[in-house]
Amino acid sequence: MKESTINDLLTLPQLMDWLDLSRGTIYRLRKEGTFKAYKLAGKLYFKRSEILEAIEANEETTEQLNEEAIKETN
C-alpha cells in the first residue's frame, strides 16, 4: 500500500476526534452511505479524502436546498 494511502486512513476514534462527531453519528452516516468505511483485522478505517468529498457534496446539497427554499418563499 502506498504511504500516501496509509496517511490518508483514519481510524474510527481519529475520525470522531477530527470531526467532533459521536460514534453513533459516524455509524449512521456509514449506514446511510455518506461515509465509506474499510474493515481490516476487525478495525474500521476511513479515507480522509473520501470524508472531505462527502462533506463537500453535502455542502453543495445544502446550498441547493437553501436556494430552492428561497425561491419557494418568493
N, C-alpha and C positions, 0 to 999 in steps of 0.2 A: 504494500500500500504506500502511496506517495506520502511524503512528510506533510505536504500542504493539505492533503485529505485528512490525515491524522490530526493536524492542528485545527481543522475545521469541525471536528467532532466535539460534541458536548455531552456529558452525562446528564441524567435527569436532575441531580442536585445542582449541577452547574447551570443548567437551563433555568431552573427555579430561581436561582440567585440572580442570573443575568437579566431576566425579565420581571423579577419580583412577582412571580405567579405561584400559586399553590400547586401541589402535586395533582390534586383533583382537577384543577383547571387545565393543566397540561394533558392529563389523560383524556379529558373531554375533548379538547382540541385535536388530539390524536385520533380519537374515535370518530369525530366529525370529518376527519380527513384534512384538517387545516395544517397540522404538523405531521410530517412523516418521520417515523422512528425506525431505527435499525436495531435488531437484537443480536447480541453476541455474548456467548457464555453467560446467559441469563441476565445481562445488563442491557438497558436501553440507551441508545446513542442517537443524537440528533445532529444534523449538519447545520452549522451556523448559517451558511449561505442559504439553505432552504428555509430556515426560520425567517431570515431577513426578507426573502422573496414573499413569504406568506404575509408578513407584516405589511410590506409594500402593496400587495394585492388587496389586502383588507383596507388599507388607506384609500386606494382608488375606488373601491366599492362604497366606502363611507362617503366619499366626496360625491359620487354619482347619486347616492340616496339623498344626500342633502340638497343637491341641485333639483332633483325631482320633487322633493318636499316643498322647496321654494316656489317652483312652477305651479304646484297644486294650490298653494295659498294665494297666488296672484290671480 
